Amino acid sequence: MKQPKRRETIGRKRMNYFMSKMDKFTNTPAEIDNYVEVLSKQLYFAVVKGKCSLKLKNTADAFFFCTDEELVYDNYYADFGPLNISCLFKFCCRVRKLLRFARGVKSVVYYTCAQLERKTNAACLMGCFGVIYLGFHPTEIWKVLQDLAPYKPYIDASQVSCGFHLCILDVLQAVHKAVQFNFFNFDDFNISEYDLYDRLQYGDINWLVPRKFLAFIGPSDNNQAHPPEYYLKYFLKNDVKSVVRLNQACYDCNVFRNAGIQHYDLIFPDGTTPPREILIRFLTIAEMGPGAVAVHCKGVLAP
């Protein structure tokens, strides 16, 4: 009977700590509208007044930094999504560096403007940092961030109206799960390689799960994207054994098959949810096939 009581006590103390706010840090700039404490007396997340990014000067008590102009989401249509893993990596590196430099002498204050899109992505970055490096459970850090709500929901990249939205908590839970299953590890994350292949001119290639699932832009034989031959060297080098095309046959799939890479057509309308039979077939391909699986939708014009 003692163990459950101890867990209840620890849980209450953790919740009181996470929900508490430190006394207002000394010489808080007048531009700051509101803020929350993320790490006791060390790390804060703040929102400044207005919808434009401001430049706050460091004080004797705090380092201030903002990424509103540096880390930006590039939309395709009317979509809005969280910043990619490269942005998250850069943000985490910067926060960890500042915390080490501050060494408890100064506070580190990450701030953003009141523009909804920028505030949402800034909050998401801070939340992910809390999950990855500070040991927060997603629901714990989300309760802290909610003090600076509202936030904008994330919207899929579709040419039609999107009826399914995600929120910051969804992203935090996904990152938490990814860390648990070692889907990514920033200790060996190759930022240069990611940023290179993330570009359209280099194939728009992203590993979703290391050495298992790869997403890339759809090849094309009509100069609207890279031809399938462009990807062969990278795929063979990285043990990609299967390619799944989700829509619009814009190239000859025999290019992959002749190189020893299986090719599957699981066609359904772009921007929609795949029907159950296609989902089951994809899961079968992923579970039964050797090597990694590369997936793409339709190709678009590269700049």
DOSE-678792 format. One line per 5 residues: their letters; for each residue y, z, x of N, C-alpha, C. Coordinates in steps of 0.05 Angstrom, whole numbers, plus 5000, padded with zeros to 4 digits. Atoms other than C-alpha are relative to their C-alpha. Last residue first. Layout:
<torgus>
A) Y,Z,X,Y,Z,X,Y,Z,X ~ ...;
</torgus>
This chain:
<torgus>
PALVG) 4973,5008,4992,5508,3810,5252,4998,4984,5026 ~ 4991,4984,4978,5437,3809,5224,5027,4991,5010 ~ 4987,5014,4978,5427,3778,5156,5010,5019,5021 ~ 4972,5005,5005,5378,3817,5115,5013,4986,5024 ~ 4982,5003,4978,5302,3819,5113,5028,4995,4991;
KCHVA) 4990,5027,4994,5262,3845,5055,5019,5000,5024 ~ 4993,5014,5025,5221,3909,5057,5011,4973,5007 ~ 4974,5012,5004,5185,3935,5118,5004,4990,4972 ~ 4994,5007,5028,5128,3979,5139,5028,4988,4999 ~ 4972,5008,5002,5094,3988,5207,5006,4989,4972;
VAGPG) 4994,5018,5022,5029,4027,5209,5030,4994,4999 ~ 4976,4995,5016,5004,4059,5273,5004,4979,4979 ~ 4974,5002,4988,4934,4058,5302,5023,5006,4980 ~ 4996,4989,4973,4870,4047,5263,5029,4997,5009 ~ 4994,5019,4979,4869,4038,5188,5003,5013,5027;
MEAIT) 5024,5012,4989,4834,4086,5141,5005,4981,5024 ~ 5020,4981,4993,4889,4135,5124,4976,4988,5014 ~ 4989,4981,4981,4949,4089,5124,4978,5019,5010 ~ 4994,5015,4975,4913,4031,5090,5008,5020,5022 ~ 5026,5008,4989,4885,4078,5037,5003,4986,5027;
LFRIL) 5012,4976,4989,4953,4109,5026,4973,4995,5012 ~ 4986,4993,4975,4982,4040,5017,4989,5024,5013 ~ 5009,5019,4980,4929,4022,4966,5013,5005,5027 ~ 5027,4992,4992,4942,4085,4926,4990,4981,5022 ~ 4999,4975,4985,5017,4070,4925,4973,5009,5010;
IERPP) 4990,5007,4973,5005,3998,4904,5002,5025,5017 ~ 5022,5015,4986,4960,4021,4846,5009,4992,5028 ~ 5021,4983,4990,5011,4074,4825,4979,4985,5016 ~ 5020,4991,5020,5069,4027,4817,4977,5015,5014 ~ 5025,5015,5001,5122,4025,4873,4981,5011,4978;
TTGDP) 5022,4983,4992,5190,4055,4855,4974,4984,4998 ~ 5014,4986,5022,5246,4005,4852,4978,5017,5012 ~ 4983,4979,5012,5299,3982,4902,4986,5015,4977 ~ 4984,4984,4981,5264,3916,4918,5017,5020,4985 ~ 4971,5006,4999,5215,3893,4864,5016,5019,5019;
FILDY) 4988,4990,5024,5141,3902,4883,5030,4997,5002 ~ 4975,5010,5010,5096,3868,4934,5008,5015,4974 ~ 4999,4981,5022,5043,3904,4973,5026,4995,4986 ~ 4978,5005,5019,5026,3847,5021,4997,5020,4977 ~ 5005,4995,5028,4982,3870,5079,5025,4995,4984;
HQIGA) 4976,5003,5017,4978,3847,5151,4993,5002,4971 ~ 5006,5005,5028,4928,3869,5204,5026,4998,4984 ~ 4987,4980,5017,4952,3862,5276,4994,4993,4971 ~ 5018,4977,5004,4906,3825,5324,5011,5022,4984 ~ 4997,4982,4978,4959,3777,5351,4982,5025,4998;
NRFVN) 5009,5014,4976,4936,3721,5305,5002,5018,5025 ~ 5029,5001,5001,4944,3769,5247,4989,4987,5025 ~ 5010,4974,4994,5017,3783,5264,4969,5000,5002 ~ 4990,4993,4973,5038,3711,5269,4989,5027,5008 ~ 5020,5005,4980,4992,3697,5210,5009,5005,5028;
CDYCA) 5014,4975,4992,5042,3733,5165,4979,4995,5021 ~ 5029,5005,4999,5086,3670,5162,4986,5025,5011 ~ 5011,5009,4974,5156,3692,5143,4970,4996,4998 ~ 4980,5016,4986,5202,3707,5084,4990,4990,5028 ~ 5014,5013,4977,5150,3733,5035,5020,4981,5013;
QNLRV) 4989,5025,4990,5195,3776,4991,4986,4989,5025 ~ 4989,5021,5018,5172,3847,4981,5010,4976,5015 ~ 4997,4990,5027,5134,3907,5008,5012,4980,4981 ~ 4976,5013,5011,5105,3878,5072,5002,5008,4971 ~ 4999,5001,5029,5057,3925,5107,5026,4988,4991;
VSKVD) 4974,5006,5010,5041,3913,5181,4998,4998,4970 ~ 4998,5010,5027,4979,3944,5213,5030,4996,4993 ~ 5024,5015,5007,4955,3958,5284,5002,4987,4972 ~ 4997,5006,5028,5019,3984,5317,4977,4980,4992 ~ 5025,4997,5016,4994,4011,5383,5004,4997,4970;
NKLFY) 4999,4974,5014,5063,4020,5415,4977,5003,4980 ~ 4995,4979,4981,5058,3964,5467,4997,5028,4987 ~ 5024,4998,4983,5028,3917,5416,5002,5022,5020 ~ 5023,4990,5016,5083,3931,5367,4975,5003,5016 ~ 4996,4972,5006,5139,3924,5418,4976,5012,4985;
KLYYE) 5001,4985,4974,5113,3858,5445,5002,5030,4995 ~ 5028,4998,4990,5099,3830,5375,4998,5017,5025 ~ 5011,4973,5001,5166,3847,5343,4973,5003,5015 ~ 4983,4982,4986,5205,3784,5360,4988,5028,5003 ~ 5007,5000,4971,5147,3740,5340,5017,5020,5016;
PPHAQ) 5021,4980,4995,5160,3761,5267,4992,5001,5030 ~ 5026,5011,5007,5226,3724,5268,4978,5020,5006 ~ 5017,5008,4977,5289,3767,5271,4974,4988,4990 ~ 5009,4976,4986,5333,3766,5209,4984,4990,5024 ~ 4987,4977,5013,5368,3716,5164,4993,5026,5013;
NNDSP) 4976,4991,4986,5351,3658,5210,5016,5022,4986 ~ 4977,5017,5007,5302,3626,5161,5026,5011,5011 ~ 5001,5026,4986,5235,3650,5188,5024,4983,4995 ~ 4993,5023,5015,5248,3723,5170,4997,4975,5017 ~ 4996,5025,4985,5227,3791,5192,5006,4977,4982;
GIFAL) 5018,5022,5005,5239,3852,5147,5005,4975,5017 ~ 4989,5019,5018,5276,3909,5179,4982,4976,4997 ~ 4984,5021,4986,5233,3962,5210,5011,4981,4979 ~ 4985,5017,5019,5199,4027,5190,5017,4980,5016 ~ 4976,5013,4989,5145,4058,5234,5013,4983,4979;
FKRPV) 4985,5017,5019,5091,4106,5212,5026,4991,5012 ~ 5015,5004,5025,5037,4134,5258,5014,4982,4980 ~ 5025,5014,4995,5058,4138,5331,4982,4997,4975 ~ 5006,5011,4973,5112,4189,5317,4972,4989,5001 ~ 5018,4980,4988,5124,4198,5242,4990,4988,5026;
LWNID) 4999,4979,5020,5184,4161,5214,4982,5023,5008 ~ 5025,4986,5004,5192,4118,5277,5005,5023,4980 ~ 4999,4971,5000,5253,4073,5268,4972,5012,4996 ~ 5026,4987,4999,5262,4000,5285,5004,5030,5001 ~ 4997,4979,5020,5325,3961,5265,4973,5015,4997;
GYQLR) 5023,4998,5017,5301,3901,5306,5002,5021,4978 ~ 5025,4993,4985,5346,3902,5366,4977,5007,4982 ~ 5005,5020,4980,5404,3864,5335,4976,5006,5017 ~ 5012,5024,5013,5400,3908,5273,4993,4979,5021 ~ 4981,5022,5005,5412,3971,5315,4986,4975,4988;
DYLDY) 4989,4995,5027,5365,4031,5308,5019,4977,4992 ~ 5016,5014,5020,5326,4004,5367,5009,5004,4972 ~ 5004,5028,4993,5380,4023,5417,4986,4985,4977 ~ 4975,5013,5006,5401,4089,5385,4999,4970,5005 ~ 4996,5000,5029,5329,4113,5384,5025,4984,4993;
ESINF) 5019,5019,5013,5315,4092,5455,5005,4998,4970 ~ 4992,5027,4992,5378,4127,5481,4982,4979,4987 ~ 4976,5009,5016,5364,4190,5440,5008,4972,5008 ~ 4987,5020,4984,5294,4199,5468,5023,4988,4985 ~ 4989,5022,5016,5271,4264,5434,5016,4981,5019;
DDFNF) 5007,5025,4986,5228,4306,5481,5010,4975,4984 ~ 5004,4995,4972,5255,4375,5466,4992,4975,5015 ~ 4976,5007,4985,5282,4350,5400,4997,5005,5030 ~ 4996,4977,4982,5212,4351,5370,5024,4992,5018 ~ 4981,5006,4979,5195,4308,5311,5004,5025,5016;
FNFQV) 4994,5028,5004,5137,4304,5262,5023,4991,5019 ~ 4993,5013,4975,5114,4370,5292,5004,4970,4997 ~ 5022,5018,4994,5080,4392,5227,5006,4983,5025 ~ 5025,4986,5002,5124,4454,5218,4977,4982,5009 ~ 5002,4982,4977,5186,4418,5243,4972,5013,5000;
AKHVA) 5004,5017,4976,5176,4362,5193,4997,5016,5025 ~ 5027,5010,5000,5166,4412,5137,4994,4983,5024 ~ 5017,4977,4995,5231,4447,5154,4971,4992,5001 ~ 4998,4994,4971,5267,4380,5159,4982,5024,5007 ~ 5014,5021,4985,5241,4361,5090,5000,5005,5030;
QLVDL) 5028,4995,5004,5262,4428,5060,4983,4979,5015 ~ 5008,4977,4985,5331,4420,5090,4970,5006,4998 ~ 5001,5008,4972,5337,4350,5062,4991,5023,5018 ~ 5023,5018,4997,5318,4372,4992,4997,4992,5030 ~ 5024,4984,4999,5367,4430,4998,4975,4983,5004;
ICLHF) 5003,4989,4973,5423,4382,5014,4975,5016,5003 ~ 4978,4983,4992,5413,4345,4948,4994,5011,5028 ~ 5009,4978,4983,5373,4285,4928,5024,5018,5006 ~ 4983,4989,4979,5387,4237,4871,4987,5022,5015 ~ 5013,4977,4986,5344,4193,4827,5017,5009,5023;
GCSVQ) 5003,4978,5018,5375,4147,4775,4987,5024,5012 ~ 5021,4982,4991,5404,4097,4824,4998,5024,4981 ~ 4993,4972,5003,5444,4041,4792,4976,5018,5007 ~ 4998,4992,5028,5423,3974,4820,5007,5030,4999 ~ 4979,5017,5013,5435,3943,4888,5004,5007,4971;
SADIY) 5010,5019,5019,5397,4000,4921,5024,4985,4988 ~ 4987,5027,4995,5407,4044,4981,4988,4980,4982 ~ 5017,5020,4987,5387,4112,4951,5016,4974,5004 ~ 5007,5023,5017,5439,4164,4932,4986,4979,5016 ~ 5007,5024,4984,5450,4233,4962,4988,4979,4982;
PKYPA) 5029,5007,4998,5484,4283,4917,4996,4975,5017 ~ 5008,5024,5014,5556,4304,4933,4970,4995,5003 ~ 5009,5021,4982,5572,4376,4949,4992,4975,4984 ~ 5023,5018,5006,5610,4429,4910,4995,4980,5022 ~ 5005,5022,5019,5605,4477,4944,5026,4994,4985;
LDQLV) 4980,5021,4995,5631,4521,5001,4996,4976,4982 ~ 4974,4987,5004,5594,4585,4979,5023,4980,5004 ~ 4990,5004,5028,5533,4540,4970,5027,5014,4995 ~ 4984,5024,5003,5525,4537,5045,5012,4997,4973 ~ 4976,4996,4984,5500,4609,5051,5019,4976,4995;
KWIET) 4984,4981,5014,5450,4600,4994,5027,5006,5015 ~ 4987,5013,5022,5426,4537,5028,5017,5019,4983 ~ 4976,5012,4990,5414,4575,5092,5014,4985,4978 ~ 4981,4980,4989,5366,4621,5057,5026,4987,5009 ~ 4986,4988,5022,5332,4567,5014,5020,5021,5009;
PHFGL) 4981,5017,5014,5316,4525,5075,5016,5013,4977 ~ 5015,5015,5020,5285,4584,5113,5020,4982,4985 ~ 4994,4997,5029,5329,4602,5171,4978,4986,4984 ~ 5021,4988,5015,5298,4607,5240,5005,5005,4971 ~ 4993,4972,5006,5362,4595,5279,4979,5014,4983;
YIVGF) 4995,4983,4977,5343,4532,5316,5005,5029,4994 ~ 5014,5007,4976,5311,4482,5268,5003,5021,5022 ~ 5029,5001,5004,5329,4512,5200,4986,4996,5027 ~ 5010,4973,5007,5400,4534,5219,4970,5000,4997 ~ 4999,4984,4975,5413,4468,5254,4989,5028,4995;
CGMLC) 5023,5008,4984,5390,4432,5191,4999,5015,5026 ~ 5024,4989,5012,5439,4472,5149,4975,4993,5016 ~ 5000,4971,4994,5497,4457,5196,4974,5013,4989 ~ 5004,4996,4972,5482,4383,5193,4997,5029,5007 ~ 5028,5007,4996,5475,4385,5117,4993,5003,5030;
AANTK) 5016,4977,5009,5542,4421,5111,4970,4995,5005 ~ 4995,4978,4980,5575,4367,5153,4983,5024,4993 ~ 5016,5006,4976,5542,4313,5110,5004,5021,5022 ~ 5028,4999,5006,5568,4344,5046,4983,4996,5025 ~ 5007,4972,5002,5638,4358,5073,4970,5003,4995;
RELQA) 5000,4988,4973,5644,4286,5096,4991,5029,4999 ~ 5021,5012,4984,5623,4257,5029,4998,5013,5027 ~ 5026,4992,5009,5665,4306,4988,4977,4989,5017 ~ 5011,5024,5011,5730,4300,5026,4970,5004,4995 ~ 5009,4996,5027,5750,4372,5038,4990,4975,4986;
CTYYV) 4979,5002,5020,5754,4365,5113,4988,5003,4972 ~ 4999,5026,5012,5703,4392,5162,5023,4999,4980 ~ 4984,5004,5024,5696,4451,5208,5000,4971,4991 ~ 5004,5028,5007,5647,4478,5259,5014,4996,4973 ~ 4993,5007,5028,5673,4545,5284,4997,4970,4997;
VSKVG) 5000,5029,5002,5643,4576,5347,5003,4992,4971 ~ 5015,5012,5022,5662,4648,5358,5001,4970,5002 ~ 4985,5014,5021,5685,4674,5425,4981,4992,4978 ~ 4972,4992,4996,5658,4726,5474,5018,4987,4979 ~ 4993,4976,5015,5586,4722,5449,5029,5009,5003;
RAFRL) 5015,4977,4990,5565,4674,5504,5009,5026,4986 ~ 4985,4977,5012,5618,4623,5484,4988,5026,5009 ~ 4974,4997,4986,5589,4572,5533,5015,5024,4990 ~ 5006,4990,4973,5518,4582,5507,5026,5005,5015 ~ 5009,4972,5003,5543,4576,5435,4993,5012,5027;
LKRVR) 4977,4983,5006,5582,4514,5453,4992,5029,4998 ~ 4983,4999,4976,5522,4480,5485,5023,5019,4996 ~ 5014,4983,4980,5477,4498,5427,5016,5003,5025 ~ 4998,4972,5009,5528,4470,5378,4986,5018,5020 ~ 4972,4991,4997,5536,4405,5417,5002,5029,4992;
CCFKF) 4995,4997,4972,5461,4393,5425,5028,5012,5005 ~ 5015,4976,4991,5450,4406,5351,5006,5005,5030 ~ 4987,4976,5011,5504,4356,5332,4987,5025,5011 ~ 4974,4997,4986,5478,4302,5378,5014,5025,4991 ~ 5006,4992,4973,5407,4311,5351,5026,5006,5016;
LCSIN) 5009,4972,5001,5431,4310,5279,4994,5010,5028 ~ 4976,4983,5005,5470,4246,5292,4992,5029,5000 ~ 4983,5002,4976,5408,4214,5322,5025,5017,4998 ~ 5010,4980,4981,5365,4239,5265,5015,5000,5026 ~ 5027,5004,4988,5406,4200,5215,4993,5021,5021;
LPGFD) 4998,5013,4974,5464,4226,5173,4972,4998,5013 ~ 4995,4982,4977,5447,4244,5102,5002,4984,5026 ~ 5023,4985,4990,5453,4190,5050,5007,5019,5022 ~ 4990,4979,4984,5502,4154,5005,4977,5018,5009 ~ 5017,4977,4991,5487,4089,4973,5016,5020,5016;
AYYND) 4986,4976,5010,5536,4044,4936,4985,5025,5008 ~ 4989,5007,5025,5513,3984,4978,5017,5023,4990 ~ 5006,5028,5004,5493,3986,5051,5013,4990,4974 ~ 5015,5008,5024,5524,4051,5073,4995,4971,4999 ~ 4995,5029,5005,5541,4073,5144,4984,4992,4975;
YVLEE) 5021,5014,5014,5544,4150,5148,5008,4971,4994 ~ 4993,5012,5026,5592,4176,5200,4976,4985,4988 ~ 5026,5003,5013,5585,4223,5259,5005,4991,4972 ~ 5020,5008,4980,5647,4217,5303,4973,4993,4988 ~ 4994,5028,4991,5705,4217,5254,4979,4990,5019;
DTCFF) 4994,5018,5022,5682,4277,5214,5004,4971,5009 ~ 5014,5026,4994,5650,4311,5275,5006,4979,4978 ~ 5004,5016,5024,5695,4373,5279,4987,4974,5007 ~ 5007,5028,4997,5702,4428,5331,4992,4987,4974 ~ 5001,5016,5024,5736,4495,5337,4991,4972,5007;
FADAT) 5001,5028,4994,5723,4546,5393,4998,4985,4973 ~ 5018,5019,5012,5744,4616,5373,5003,4972,5012 ~ 5024,4988,5014,5776,4682,5392,4979,4979,4992 ~ 5012,4980,4982,5830,4664,5444,4974,5011,4988 ~ 4984,4976,4997,5844,4602,5403,4986,5019,5019;
NKLKL) 5015,4975,4994,5819,4531,5404,5019,5023,5003 ~ 5000,4992,4972,5864,4479,5371,4983,5026,5004 ~ 4994,4972,4996,5847,4449,5304,4998,5007,5030 ~ 5008,4992,4973,5851,4373,5297,5009,5029,5004 ~ 4978,4988,4984,5852,4354,5224,4989,5007,5028;
SCKGK) 5009,4984,4977,5807,4307,5185,5024,5010,5016 ~ 4998,5014,4975,5837,4283,5119,4992,5019,5023 ~ 5022,5019,4997,5816,4306,5050,5001,4984,5026 ~ 4994,5029,5001,5860,4367,5046,4976,4984,5006 ~ 4986,5009,5024,5852,4440,5067,5005,4970,5002;
VVAFY) 4971,4999,4998,5800,4456,5120,5013,4988,4974 ~ 4988,5024,5013,5728,4472,5106,5030,5003,5001 ~ 4974,4998,5014,5692,4520,5152,5008,4974,4988 ~ 4995,5027,5011,5622,4533,5180,5024,5003,4982 ~ 4988,5002,5027,5617,4593,5226,5001,4971,4992;
LQKSL) 4998,5027,5010,5576,4613,5287,5009,5000,4971 ~ 5003,5022,4980,5580,4674,5332,5005,4972,4989 ~ 4978,4999,4981,5600,4738,5295,4999,4978,5021 ~ 4982,4977,4999,5533,4738,5258,5019,5000,5024 ~ 5013,4982,4981,5504,4668,5255,5020,5022,5006;
VEVYN) 5028,5010,4997,5521,4625,5195,4984,5018,5018 ~ 5012,4992,4975,5585,4658,5170,4971,4992,5001 ~ 5023,4982,5002,5620,4620,5115,4990,5007,5028 ~ 5020,5002,4979,5689,4588,5111,4977,5019,4993 ~ 5022,4981,5004,5746,4573,5065,4980,4997,5022;
DIEAP) 5000,4992,5028,5813,4537,5064,4979,5021,4994 ~ 5026,4994,5010,5825,4532,5139,5002,5010,4971 ~ 5012,5024,5011,5892,4501,5155,4973,5004,4987 ~ 4992,5003,5028,5924,4569,5163,4988,4976,4987 ~ 4979,5019,5004,5884,4579,5227,5007,4997,4970;
TNTFK) 5011,5023,5015,5844,4644,5229,5022,4980,4995 ~ 4983,5024,4997,5878,4688,5281,4988,4976,4987 ~ 4972,4997,4992,5822,4740,5285,5014,4973,5002 ~ 4996,5000,4971,5758,4727,5247,5029,4999,5007 ~ 4985,5024,4992,5758,4748,5174,5005,5001,5030;
DMKSM) 4971,4998,5004,5708,4804,5166,5014,4976,5012 ~ 4986,4983,4981,5637,4779,5169,5029,5002,4992 ~ 4979,5014,4985,5606,4753,5107,5013,5019,5019 ~ 4976,4985,4993,5539,4778,5080,5020,4981,5014 ~ 4980,5004,5020,5489,4733,5046,5026,5014,5006;
FYNMR) 4993,5029,5003,5444,4723,5106,5022,4996,4980 ~ 4987,5011,4976,5446,4796,5126,5009,4972,4995 ~ 4973,4988,4997,5434,4824,5056,5014,4988,5024 ~ 4983,5012,5019,5376,4774,5048,5029,5011,5001 ~ 4994,5027,4992,5344,4795,5113,5020,4987,4980;
KRGIT) 4981,4999,4978,5351,4869,5095,5007,4972,5009 ~ 4974,4992,5010,5319,4857,5027,5021,5001,5022 ~ 4989,5022,5015,5261,4818,5057,5028,5006,4990 ~ 4990,5020,4981,5249,4872,5109,5013,4977,4985 ~ 4977,4989,4986,5245,4925,5055,5012,4980,5019;
ERRKP) 4978,5000,5019,5199,4884,5011,5025,5010,5013 ~ 4991,5027,5004,5154,4869,5070,5024,4999,4981 ~ 4986,5007,4976,5149,4943,5087,5011,4971,4998 ~ 4974,4986,5001,5131,4960,5015,5017,4992,5024 ~ 4982,5014,5019,5076,4906,5015,5028,5013,4999;
QKM) 4992,5026,4990,5047,4936,5081,5018,4985,4980 ~ 4976,4999,4983,5047,5008,5059,5010,4973,5007 ~ 4976,5000,5016,5000,5000,5000,5025,5000,5017;
</torgus>
